[in-house]
Protein backbone atom coordinates (compact mmCIF):
# COMPACT_ATOMS: atom_id res chain seq x y z
CA UNK A 1 0.00 0.00 0.00
CA UNK A 2 1.42 3.39 -1.01
CA UNK A 3 0.42 6.86 0.16
CA UNK A 4 -0.84 9.21 -2.57
CA UNK A 5 1.00 12.13 -0.98
CA UNK A 6 4.41 12.30 -2.68
CA UNK A 7 4.23 8.54 -3.16
CA UNK A 8 5.53 7.63 0.29
CA UNK A 9 5.33 3.92 1.16
CA UNK A 10 3.17 2.71 4.01
CA UNK A 11 4.80 3.21 7.39
CA UNK A 12 7.25 5.88 6.26
CA UNK A 13 5.38 8.86 7.72
CA UNK A 14 4.93 7.12 11.07
CA UNK A 15 8.63 6.27 11.22
CA UNK A 16 9.57 9.81 10.24
CA UNK A 17 7.20 11.18 12.86
CA UNK A 18 8.81 9.05 15.58
CA UNK A 19 12.26 10.12 14.40
CA UNK A 20 11.33 13.77 14.49
CA UNK A 21 9.46 13.51 17.80
CA UNK A 22 12.55 12.27 19.64
CA UNK A 23 14.85 14.76 17.89
CA UNK A 24 12.46 17.61 18.61
CA UNK A 25 12.13 16.78 22.30
CA UNK A 26 15.90 16.37 22.51
CA UNK A 27 16.35 19.89 21.20
CA UNK A 28 13.51 21.18 23.37
CA UNK A 29 15.43 19.91 26.41
CA UNK A 30 18.40 22.01 25.25
CA UNK A 31 16.10 25.03 25.60
CA UNK A 32 15.25 24.07 29.17
CA UNK A 33 18.98 24.30 29.93
CA UNK A 34 19.20 27.65 28.15
CA UNK A 35 16.16 29.68 29.10
CA UNK A 36 16.51 28.74 32.77
CA UNK A 37 19.05 31.59 32.91
CA UNK A 38 16.47 34.33 32.44
CA UNK A 39 14.47 33.12 35.46
CA UNK A 40 17.64 33.10 37.55
CA UNK A 41 18.68 36.68 36.72
CA UNK A 42 16.60 38.49 39.41
CA UNK A 43 18.00 36.18 42.10
CA UNK A 44 21.55 36.56 40.82
CA UNK A 45 21.23 40.34 40.77
CA UNK A 46 19.77 40.42 44.29
CA UNK A 47 22.43 38.09 45.74
CA UNK A 48 25.54 39.39 44.00
CA UNK A 49 24.59 42.93 43.00
CA UNK A 50 25.01 42.37 39.27
CA UNK A 51 23.86 45.19 36.99
CA UNK A 52 21.84 44.73 33.81
CA UNK A 53 25.05 45.52 31.94
CA UNK A 54 26.74 42.51 33.57
CA UNK A 55 23.74 40.24 32.97
CA UNK A 56 23.62 41.16 29.27
CA UNK A 57 27.40 40.74 29.05
CA UNK A 58 27.00 37.17 30.34
CA UNK A 59 24.35 36.56 27.70
CA UNK A 60 26.64 38.12 25.12
CA UNK A 61 29.46 35.73 26.11
CA UNK A 62 27.01 32.84 25.69
CA UNK A 63 25.97 34.18 22.28
CA UNK A 64 29.53 34.61 21.01
CA UNK A 65 30.40 31.07 22.10
CA UNK A 66 27.19 29.71 20.57
CA UNK A 67 27.64 31.58 17.30
CA UNK A 68 31.28 30.57 16.89
CA UNK A 69 30.39 27.04 17.92
CA UNK A 70 27.74 26.93 15.20
CA UNK A 71 30.38 27.66 12.57
CA UNK A 72 32.92 25.16 13.87
CA UNK A 73 30.54 22.47 15.09
CA UNK A 74 28.25 22.80 12.08
CA UNK A 75 31.21 21.93 9.88
CA UNK A 76 32.14 19.02 12.15
CA UNK A 77 28.51 17.81 12.14
CA UNK A 78 28.61 17.26 8.37
CA UNK A 79 31.57 14.94 8.99
CA UNK A 80 30.50 13.01 12.12
CA UNK A 81 26.71 12.99 11.62
CA UNK A 82 23.78 14.62 13.36
CA UNK A 83 23.24 12.09 16.14
CA UNK A 84 26.81 12.25 17.37
CA UNK A 85 26.70 16.05 17.32
CA UNK A 86 23.47 16.23 19.32
CA UNK A 87 24.79 13.76 21.90
CA UNK A 88 28.02 15.73 22.38
CA UNK A 89 25.98 18.88 22.89
CA UNK A 90 23.60 17.21 25.33
CA UNK A 91 26.36 15.76 27.51
CA UNK A 92 28.16 19.09 27.61
CA UNK A 93 25.01 21.10 28.40
CA UNK A 94 24.10 18.71 31.22
CA UNK A 95 27.55 18.98 32.78
CA UNK A 96 27.80 22.76 32.50
CA UNK A 97 24.32 23.36 33.93
CA UNK A 98 25.07 21.16 36.91
CA UNK A 99 28.34 23.02 37.47
CA UNK A 100 26.44 26.30 37.33
CA UNK A 101 23.92 25.04 39.85
CA UNK A 102 26.38 23.57 42.34
CA UNK A 103 29.54 25.62 41.88
CA UNK A 104 28.18 29.13 41.41
CA UNK A 105 28.73 30.22 45.02
CA UNK A 106 31.85 32.24 44.23
CA UNK A 107 29.64 34.98 42.87
CA UNK A 108 32.09 36.72 40.55
CA UNK A 109 31.10 37.98 37.13
CA UNK A 110 33.99 36.09 35.49
CA UNK A 111 32.90 32.78 37.04
CA UNK A 112 29.32 33.05 35.82
CA UNK A 113 30.33 34.34 32.39
CA UNK A 114 32.86 31.55 31.82
CA UNK A 115 30.48 28.77 32.86
CA UNK A 116 27.68 30.14 30.70
CA UNK A 117 30.06 30.63 27.78
CA UNK A 118 30.85 26.91 27.90
CA UNK A 119 27.13 26.15 27.87
CA UNK A 120 26.81 28.19 24.67
CA UNK A 121 29.61 26.22 23.02
CA UNK A 122 28.11 22.81 23.80
CA UNK A 123 24.57 23.86 22.90
CA UNK A 124 25.80 24.93 19.47
CA UNK A 125 26.01 21.24 18.47
CA UNK A 126 22.21 20.93 18.71
CA UNK A 127 20.71 22.86 15.80
CA UNK A 128 23.18 21.70 13.11
CA UNK A 129 22.73 18.09 14.20
CA UNK A 130 18.95 18.23 14.23
CA UNK A 131 18.56 20.14 10.95
CA UNK A 132 21.07 17.87 9.21
CA UNK A 133 19.13 14.73 10.15
CA UNK A 134 15.82 16.19 9.10
CA UNK A 135 17.20 17.43 5.77
CA UNK A 136 17.49 13.74 4.85
CA UNK A 137 13.90 12.98 5.91
CA UNK A 138 11.98 15.86 4.24
CA UNK A 139 11.62 16.82 0.59
CA UNK A 140 12.11 20.48 -0.32
CA UNK A 141 8.39 21.20 -0.71
CA UNK A 142 7.80 19.92 2.86
CA UNK A 143 10.58 21.81 4.61
CA UNK A 144 8.62 24.97 5.28
CA UNK A 145 6.03 22.91 7.12
CA UNK A 146 8.89 21.17 8.90
CA UNK A 147 10.05 24.61 10.02
CA UNK A 148 6.70 24.98 11.75
CA UNK A 149 7.21 21.64 13.48
CA UNK A 150 10.71 22.80 14.36
CA UNK A 151 9.18 25.88 15.96
CA UNK A 152 6.67 23.74 17.86
CA UNK A 153 9.30 21.48 19.36
CA UNK A 154 11.77 24.16 20.40
CA UNK A 155 9.00 26.30 21.85
CA UNK A 156 7.84 23.28 23.84
CA UNK A 157 11.19 23.56 25.61
CA UNK A 158 10.39 27.16 26.48
CA UNK A 159 6.92 26.14 27.57
CA UNK A 160 8.33 23.49 29.91
CA UNK A 161 10.86 25.76 31.58
CA UNK A 162 8.32 28.61 31.72
CA UNK A 163 6.09 26.41 33.87
CA UNK A 164 8.78 24.53 35.77
CA UNK A 165 10.79 27.60 36.79
CA UNK A 166 8.00 29.33 38.80
CA UNK A 167 7.40 26.07 40.69
CA UNK A 168 11.10 25.87 41.54
CA UNK A 169 11.30 29.54 42.56
CA UNK A 170 8.16 29.26 44.72
CA UNK A 171 9.80 26.39 46.66
CA UNK A 172 8.52 22.88 47.28
CA UNK A 173 9.18 19.75 49.33
CA UNK A 174 9.19 16.09 48.29
CA UNK A 175 9.70 13.98 51.38
CA UNK A 176 12.95 15.10 52.95
CA UNK A 177 14.00 16.97 49.82
CA UNK A 178 13.28 20.69 50.31
CA UNK A 179 13.79 23.45 47.74
CA UNK A 180 13.58 26.85 49.42
CA UNK A 181 11.69 29.81 47.97
CA UNK A 182 13.77 31.86 45.51
CA UNK A 183 16.26 28.97 45.22
CA UNK A 184 17.45 30.02 41.76
CA UNK A 185 20.38 27.55 41.69
CA UNK A 186 17.88 24.70 41.39
CA UNK A 187 16.96 26.10 37.98
CA UNK A 188 20.29 24.67 36.79
CA UNK A 189 20.10 21.41 38.73
CA UNK A 190 16.71 19.99 37.73
CA UNK A 191 16.32 20.66 33.93
CA UNK A 192 19.49 18.67 32.98
CA UNK A 193 17.75 15.47 34.06
CA UNK A 194 15.19 15.96 31.26
CA UNK A 195 18.05 16.37 28.80
CA UNK A 196 19.68 13.15 30.09
CA UNK A 197 16.48 11.16 29.50
CA UNK A 198 16.16 12.44 25.93
CA UNK A 199 19.84 11.72 25.22
CA UNK A 200 19.28 8.07 26.12
CA UNK A 201 16.27 7.88 23.78
CA UNK A 202 18.27 9.61 21.04
CA UNK A 203 20.86 6.83 21.10
CA UNK A 204 18.35 4.06 20.41
CA UNK A 205 15.47 5.45 18.32
CA UNK A 206 16.23 8.07 15.61
CA UNK A 207 18.00 7.18 12.37
CA UNK A 208 20.09 9.67 10.44
CA UNK A 209 18.43 8.96 7.09
CA UNK A 210 15.44 7.07 5.64
CA UNK A 211 17.91 4.60 4.11
CA UNK A 212 19.13 3.59 7.59
CA UNK A 213 15.50 2.93 8.56
CA UNK A 214 14.88 0.76 5.49
CA UNK A 215 13.30 3.37 3.18
CA UNK A 216 15.83 3.65 0.38
CA UNK A 217 15.34 6.45 -2.15
CA UNK A 218 12.05 7.62 -0.63
CA UNK A 219 13.18 11.23 -0.12
CA UNK A 220 14.63 12.93 -3.18
CA UNK A 221 18.31 13.82 -2.94
CA UNK A 222 19.31 17.48 -3.23
CA UNK A 223 22.47 16.48 -5.08
CA UNK A 224 22.37 16.66 -8.89
CA UNK A 225 23.84 13.18 -9.14
CA UNK A 226 21.19 11.75 -6.81
CA UNK A 227 23.69 10.95 -4.04
CA UNK A 228 21.80 9.89 -0.88
CA UNK A 229 24.78 9.95 1.50
CA UNK A 230 24.64 12.13 4.61
CA UNK A 231 28.36 12.83 5.16
CA UNK A 232 30.63 15.38 3.52
CA UNK A 233 34.32 16.12 3.96
CA UNK A 234 35.29 19.24 5.90
CA UNK A 235 36.76 20.85 2.79
CA UNK A 236 33.78 20.12 0.54
CA UNK A 237 31.26 21.40 3.07
CA UNK A 238 33.29 24.52 3.88
CA UNK A 239 33.94 25.53 0.27
CA UNK A 240 30.44 24.75 -1.02
CA UNK A 241 28.54 26.62 1.68
CA UNK A 242 30.88 29.61 1.93
CA UNK A 243 30.61 30.16 -1.83
CA UNK A 244 26.84 29.76 -1.98
CA UNK A 245 25.30 32.98 -3.36
CA UNK A 246 22.40 33.14 -0.86
CA UNK A 247 23.86 32.03 2.46
CA UNK A 248 25.31 35.39 3.51
CA UNK A 249 22.11 37.32 2.81
CA UNK A 250 20.21 34.87 4.99
CA UNK A 251 22.93 35.20 7.64
CA UNK A 252 22.59 39.00 7.82
CA UNK A 253 18.83 38.71 8.11
CA UNK A 254 19.18 36.12 10.85
CA UNK A 255 21.45 38.44 12.81
CA UNK A 256 18.47 40.81 12.96
CA UNK A 257 16.21 37.98 14.10
CA UNK A 258 18.62 37.19 16.91
CA UNK A 259 18.94 40.80 18.05
CA UNK A 260 15.17 41.06 18.53
CA UNK A 261 14.27 37.50 19.53
CA UNK A 262 16.94 37.00 22.19
CA UNK A 263 16.58 40.50 23.60
CA UNK A 264 12.82 40.10 24.07
CA UNK A 265 13.14 36.52 25.34
CA UNK A 266 16.07 36.89 27.72
CA UNK A 267 15.16 40.26 29.25
CA UNK A 268 11.43 39.62 29.63
CA UNK A 269 11.69 38.34 33.21
CA UNK A 270 13.76 41.34 34.33
CA UNK A 271 11.18 43.56 32.62
CA UNK A 272 8.40 41.96 34.66
CA UNK A 273 10.30 42.47 37.91
CA UNK A 274 11.71 45.97 37.40
CA UNK A 275 9.26 47.77 35.11
CA UNK A 276 5.99 46.05 35.99
CA UNK A 277 6.94 45.31 39.66
CA UNK A 278 5.77 41.68 39.62
CA UNK A 279 7.03 39.16 42.23
CA UNK A 280 7.87 35.88 40.48
CA UNK A 281 7.69 33.86 43.71
CA UNK A 282 3.99 34.74 43.96
CA UNK A 283 3.44 33.28 40.47
CA UNK A 284 1.52 36.30 39.10
CA UNK A 285 -1.02 35.38 36.39
CA UNK A 286 0.36 38.04 34.03
CA UNK A 287 3.74 36.33 33.95
CA UNK A 288 2.19 32.86 33.64
CA UNK A 289 -0.04 33.76 30.70
CA UNK A 290 2.53 35.89 28.90
CA UNK A 291 5.39 33.41 29.16
CA UNK A 292 3.12 30.66 27.85
CA UNK A 293 1.46 32.76 25.17
CA UNK A 294 4.85 33.77 23.76
CA UNK A 295 5.79 30.21 22.66
CA UNK A 296 2.21 29.45 21.59
CA UNK A 297 2.03 32.38 19.17
CA UNK A 298 5.60 31.60 18.08
CA UNK A 299 4.44 28.12 17.07
CA UNK A 300 1.41 29.48 15.22
CA UNK A 301 3.59 31.98 13.40
CA UNK A 302 6.17 29.32 12.53
CA UNK A 303 3.56 26.92 11.15
CA UNK A 304 1.81 29.64 9.15
CA UNK A 305 5.02 31.07 7.71
CA UNK A 306 6.32 27.63 6.76
CA UNK A 307 3.02 26.47 5.25
CA UNK A 308 2.62 29.67 3.23
CA UNK A 309 6.17 29.41 1.85
CA UNK A 310 5.52 25.77 0.81
CA UNK A 311 1.98 26.25 -0.48
CA UNK A 312 2.10 29.61 -2.25
CA UNK A 313 5.78 30.26 -2.96
CA UNK A 314 6.92 26.73 -3.99
CA UNK A 315 9.48 26.44 -1.21
CA UNK A 316 10.90 29.97 -1.47
CA UNK A 317 11.31 31.47 2.03
CA UNK A 318 12.36 35.04 1.23
CA UNK A 319 8.96 36.63 0.31
CA UNK A 320 7.35 35.42 3.53
CA UNK A 321 10.37 36.33 5.66
CA UNK A 322 10.57 39.80 4.10
CA UNK A 323 6.94 40.52 5.02
CA UNK A 324 7.45 39.27 8.57
CA UNK A 325 10.53 41.43 9.12
CA UNK A 326 8.73 44.59 8.02
CA UNK A 327 5.66 43.77 10.13
CA UNK A 328 7.96 43.18 13.08
CA UNK A 329 9.43 46.67 12.62
CA UNK A 330 5.97 48.23 12.71
CA UNK A 331 4.98 46.28 15.84
CA UNK A 332 8.13 47.35 17.70
CA UNK A 333 7.75 50.98 16.66
CA UNK A 334 4.13 51.08 17.86
CA UNK A 335 5.15 49.50 21.16
CA UNK A 336 8.02 51.97 21.56
CA UNK A 337 5.70 54.95 21.09
CA UNK A 338 3.16 53.69 23.63
CA UNK A 339 5.91 52.92 26.17
CA UNK A 340 7.35 56.41 25.61
CA UNK A 341 3.94 57.86 26.57
CA UNK A 342 4.37 56.33 30.04
CA UNK A 343 1.32 54.07 29.86
CA UNK A 344 3.20 50.81 30.50
CA UNK A 345 3.89 50.24 34.20
CA UNK A 346 2.61 48.65 37.46
CA UNK A 347 -1.09 49.22 36.73
CA UNK A 348 -3.61 46.74 35.28
CA UNK A 349 -3.57 48.54 31.92
CA UNK A 350 0.19 49.01 31.99
CA UNK A 351 0.84 45.35 32.81
CA UNK A 352 -1.58 44.23 30.07
CA UNK A 353 0.10 46.39 27.42
CA UNK A 354 3.60 45.39 28.52
CA UNK A 355 2.69 41.73 28.20
CA UNK A 356 0.84 42.20 24.90
CA UNK A 357 3.88 43.77 23.23
CA UNK A 358 6.09 40.87 24.27
CA UNK A 359 3.61 38.40 22.77
CA UNK A 360 3.41 40.31 19.47
CA UNK A 361 7.19 40.55 19.17
CA UNK A 362 7.47 36.83 19.88
CA UNK A 363 4.99 36.10 17.07
CA UNK A 364 6.94 37.97 14.40
CA UNK A 365 10.51 37.22 15.56
CA UNK A 366 9.97 33.47 15.95
CA UNK A 367 8.19 33.17 12.61
CA UNK A 368 11.33 34.37 10.82
CA UNK A 369 13.43 32.26 13.18
CA UNK A 370 11.79 29.07 11.93
CA UNK A 371 11.87 29.52 8.17
CA UNK A 372 15.19 31.38 7.91
CA UNK A 373 17.00 29.25 10.50
CA UNK A 374 15.76 25.76 9.62
CA UNK A 375 14.06 25.57 6.20
CA UNK A 376 16.54 27.78 4.33
CA UNK A 377 19.69 25.90 5.51
CA UNK A 378 18.17 22.57 4.42
CA UNK A 379 17.41 24.03 1.00
CA UNK A 380 20.96 25.37 0.69
CA UNK A 381 22.97 22.46 2.13
CA UNK A 382 20.79 19.42 1.49
CA UNK A 383 21.25 16.25 3.51
CA UNK A 384 25.04 16.27 3.09
CA UNK A 385 25.85 19.86 4.09
CA UNK A 386 22.82 21.14 6.01
CA UNK A 387 24.86 21.05 9.23
CA UNK A 388 27.35 23.68 8.13
CA UNK A 389 24.68 25.71 6.28
CA UNK A 390 22.76 25.85 9.56
CA UNK A 391 25.94 26.73 11.42
CA UNK A 392 26.77 29.66 9.16
CA UNK A 393 23.27 31.15 9.14
CA UNK A 394 22.47 30.44 12.80
CA UNK A 395 25.83 31.79 13.98
CA UNK A 396 24.82 35.23 12.78
CA UNK A 397 21.68 35.10 14.90
CA UNK A 398 23.92 34.96 17.94
CA UNK A 399 26.52 37.39 16.66
CA UNK A 400 23.65 39.83 16.25
CA UNK A 401 22.58 39.01 19.80
CA UNK A 402 26.15 39.46 21.09
CA UNK A 403 26.23 42.96 19.62
CA UNK A 404 22.69 44.02 20.53
CA UNK A 405 22.40 42.76 24.12
CA UNK A 406 25.40 44.59 25.68
CA UNK A 407 24.30 47.82 24.01
CA UNK A 408 20.76 47.25 25.28
CA UNK A 409 21.89 46.50 28.83
CA UNK A 410 24.01 49.63 29.03
CA UNK A 411 21.25 51.83 27.64
CA UNK A 412 18.68 50.40 30.08
CA UNK A 413 21.07 50.89 33.01
CA UNK A 414 21.52 54.52 32.00
CA UNK A 415 18.11 55.55 30.66
CA UNK A 416 15.63 52.96 31.96
CA UNK A 417 13.36 50.46 30.24
CA UNK A 418 11.92 53.08 27.90
CA UNK A 419 14.84 52.57 25.51
CA UNK A 420 14.38 48.81 25.20
CA UNK A 421 11.96 48.73 22.26
CA UNK A 422 13.53 51.62 20.32
CA UNK A 423 16.83 49.75 20.49
CA UNK A 424 15.21 46.72 18.80
CA UNK A 425 13.23 48.71 16.25
CA UNK A 426 15.73 48.98 13.38
CA UNK A 427 16.72 45.34 13.19
CA UNK A 428 13.46 44.17 11.63
CA UNK A 429 13.81 46.71 8.82
CA UNK A 430 17.37 45.58 8.04
CA UNK A 431 16.22 41.95 8.00
CA UNK A 432 13.48 42.81 5.49
CA UNK A 433 16.02 44.54 3.25
CA UNK A 434 18.26 41.46 3.37
CA UNK A 435 15.33 39.34 2.18
CA UNK A 436 14.76 41.77 -0.72
CA UNK A 437 18.36 41.10 -1.74
CA UNK A 438 17.77 37.33 -1.48
CA UNK A 439 14.77 37.63 -3.81
CA UNK A 440 16.80 39.69 -6.25
CA UNK A 441 19.63 37.15 -6.25
CA UNK A 442 17.19 34.26 -6.71
CA UNK A 443 15.73 35.94 -9.79
CA UNK A 444 19.22 36.38 -11.21
CA UNK A 445 20.05 32.72 -10.56
CA UNK A 446 16.79 31.60 -12.23
CA UNK A 447 17.26 33.74 -15.33
CA UNK A 448 18.41 31.84 -18.43
CA UNK A 449 22.03 32.26 -19.37
CA UNK A 450 22.61 34.72 -22.24
CA UNK A 451 23.13 33.16 -25.64
CA UNK A 452 26.76 33.10 -26.82
CA UNK A 453 27.74 35.76 -29.29
CA UNK A 454 28.13 34.54 -32.88
CA UNK A 455 31.69 33.94 -33.95
Secondary structure, DSSP 8 states (H G I E B T S, - for coil): -B-SSTT-BTTHHHHHHHHHHHHHHHHHHHHHTTTHHHHHHHHHHHHH---HHHHHHHHHHHHHHHHHHHHHHHHHHHHH-HHHHHHHHHHHHHHHHHHHHHHTTS--HHHHHHHHHHHHHHHHHHHHHHHHHHHHHS-GGGHHHHHHHHHHHHHHHHHHHHHHHHHHHH-EEETTEEE-TT-GGGGGTSHHHHHHHHHHHHHHS--SSTGGGT-TT-S--SSTT--------HHHHHHHHHT-TTHHHHHHHHHHHHHHHHHHHHTHHHHHHHTS---GGGT-HHHHHHHHHHHHHHHHHHHHHHHHHHHTSTT--HHHHHHHHHHHHHHHHHHHHHHHTT--SSSHHHHHHHHHHHHHHHHHHHHHHHIIIIIHHHHHHHHHHHHHHHHHHHHHHHHHHHHHHHHHHHHHHHH-GGGHHHHHHHHHHHHHHHHHHHHHHHHHHHS--------
